[in-house]
Amino acid sequence: MDAIRRELVDVLRECRALLAHPDSDFGWSSWKDADEALAEIDGMIRGIEQGPLSQYWSVIFAPTGPMQEASISSGWGNTFLALANRWDAAMEVAKALGMVGAQCRCMTPPLDYRDYVREELGVDRAGGRHADVEIERCKYCGRPWLRYHYELEAFTGSGRWYRALVTPEQAARATPANALEILASVPWHLYGGSYFGTTGKRSDTPLDPSTV
């Protein structure tokens, strides 16, 4: 591993140790608990070790971001600032060297199911669809996607899926019953399946639930 990647991983591992401490408080953070925080950190570490660097990762170190909020309520705000400065310095060097990709692989079809950690939320039986609803968290950048997919067994070529990048808050409250509502609130989405004859395309408009 090159020196820049090693420094970024070292910063994240130090952050991980702080977040995993039993006294860590997530009351102010968008992370609901340590498990969610550590899953995102672990995804970032895997991404740094296995693929192109993503500018998105710096969001967790931003002012009022989840890391700073957790640090303040947990009493290690000064330690966070030092770690954030190290992260920013390493990322600036990485960008200057052309190591930072424009976007993560999870943003552009075709997609690979092996790139995600899946959390099944249940089945939406509305309209007779029996759609499977899941949160899929990218192993490389840690971002959560809400995925809605179904197939009408009586019809060939009817398989279809819709997915959108959601906030941690939206992911935490997503259910089979409100999945389409959340997808409709997101400004763009991906879609695909045999019904559409594609392995994945992007729509730069919100999903219209009446067309699902």
Secondary structure, 3 states (H helix, E strand, C coil): CCHHHHHHHHHHHHHHHHHCCCCCCCCCCCCCCHHHHHHHHHHHHHHHHHCCEEHHHHHHHCCCCHHHHHHHHHCCHHHHHHHHHHHHHHHHHHHHCCCEECCCHHHCCCCCHHHEEEEEEEEECHHHCCEEEEEEEECCCCCEEEEEEECCCCCCCCCEEEEEECCHHHHHHCCCCCHHHHHHHCCCEEEEECCCCEEEEEECCCCCHHHC
